[in-house]
């Protein structure tokens, strides 16, 4: 689980802190992503729905995961296949009763 504010004591956290300081808008976006994670810290449907609707949010997630040394989910990448999968995911998510 990622906790804010950072006290960069490990290499990944130091890299993440440096990445976030590089552009002030990244930290609030990452905090919004973290607030939407599943209770176990996973990027579930709620967080994915929030992330994939914005290029900047996807970029922030990718940057944070890279800084921490985590594997990127295929849907976070900037590919045609990811864009198609995300469009289908968003359409399906919006059809769910809880999406409103």
C-alpha positions as CSV (number, residue, x, y, z in Angstrom):
1,X,0.0,0.0,0.0
2,X,1.2,3.5,-0.8
3,X,0.9,6.0,2.0
4,X,1.1,9.8,1.6
5,X,3.0,12.0,2.5
6,X,6.2,10.2,1.6
7,X,9.2,9.7,3.7
8,X,11.5,8.4,1.1
9,X,13.5,5.8,2.9
10,X,13.7,3.1,0.2
11,X,14.9,3.5,-3.3
12,X,11.4,3.1,-4.8
13,X,9.9,5.6,-2.5
14,X,12.7,8.1,-3.2
15,X,12.1,7.7,-6.9
16,X,8.4,8.1,-6.5
17,X,8.9,11.2,-4.4
18,X,11.2,12.6,-7.1
19,X,8.7,11.8,-9.8
20,X,5.8,13.4,-7.9
21,X,7.8,16.6,-7.2
22,X,8.5,16.9,-10.9
23,X,5.0,18.1,-11.6
24,X,2.9,19.4,-8.8
25,X,-0.4,18.0,-10.3
26,X,0.8,14.4,-9.9
27,X,0.4,14.1,-6.2
28,X,-3.3,15.0,-5.9
29,X,-4.0,12.7,-8.8
30,X,-2.1,9.8,-7.2
31,X,-3.9,10.5,-3.9
32,X,-7.2,10.3,-5.8
33,X,-6.2,7.0,-7.3
34,X,-5.1,5.6,-3.9
35,X,-8.4,6.7,-2.4
36,X,-10.2,4.5,-5.0
37,X,-8.1,1.3,-4.5
38,X,-9.7,-1.8,-3.2
39,X,-9.3,-2.4,0.6
40,X,-6.3,-4.8,-0.2
41,X,-4.6,-2.1,-2.2
42,X,-5.4,-3.5,-5.6
43,X,-6.5,-1.5,-8.6
44,X,-10.0,-2.8,-8.9
45,X,-12.8,-1.7,-11.2
46,X,-13.6,1.5,-9.3
47,X,-10.0,2.7,-9.5
48,X,-9.6,1.6,-13.1
49,X,-12.7,3.4,-14.1
50,X,-11.3,6.6,-12.6
51,X,-7.9,6.1,-14.1
52,X,-8.7,5.1,-17.7
53,X,-10.9,8.1,-18.4
54,X,-7.9,10.5,-18.4
55,X,-4.6,10.3,-20.2
56,X,-3.0,12.2,-17.3
57,X,-4.3,9.8,-14.7
58,X,-3.0,6.9,-16.7
59,X,0.4,8.6,-17.0
60,X,0.6,9.3,-13.3
61,X,-0.2,5.7,-12.4
62,X,2.4,4.4,-14.9
63,X,5.0,6.8,-13.5
64,X,4.3,5.8,-9.9
65,X,4.3,2.1,-10.7
66,X,7.6,2.4,-12.7
67,X,9.2,4.4,-9.8
68,X,8.2,1.7,-7.4
69,X,9.4,-1.1,-9.7
70,X,5.9,-2.6,-10.2
71,X,4.7,-4.3,-13.4
72,X,2.3,-2.1,-15.5
73,X,-1.1,-3.5,-16.2
74,X,-1.7,-3.9,-19.9
75,X,-4.7,-1.5,-19.8
76,X,-2.5,1.4,-18.4
77,X,-0.3,1.4,-21.5
78,X,-0.7,3.8,-24.5
79,X,-1.6,1.2,-27.2
80,X,-4.5,0.7,-29.5
81,X,-5.3,-2.6,-27.8
82,X,-5.4,-0.9,-24.4
83,X,-7.6,1.9,-25.7
84,X,-10.1,-0.6,-27.1
85,X,-10.1,-2.6,-23.9
86,X,-10.6,0.5,-21.8
87,X,-13.4,1.8,-24.0
88,X,-15.2,-1.5,-23.6
89,X,-14.5,-1.5,-19.8
90,X,-15.9,2.0,-19.4
91,X,-19.0,1.2,-21.4
92,X,-19.6,-2.0,-19.3
93,X,-18.9,-0.2,-16.0
94,X,-21.4,2.5,-16.8
95,X,-24.1,-0.1,-17.3
96,X,-23.7,-1.3,-13.8
97,X,-26.3,-0.1,-11.3
98,X,-23.6,1.3,-8.9
99,X,-21.9,3.4,-11.6
100,X,-24.2,6.3,-11.2
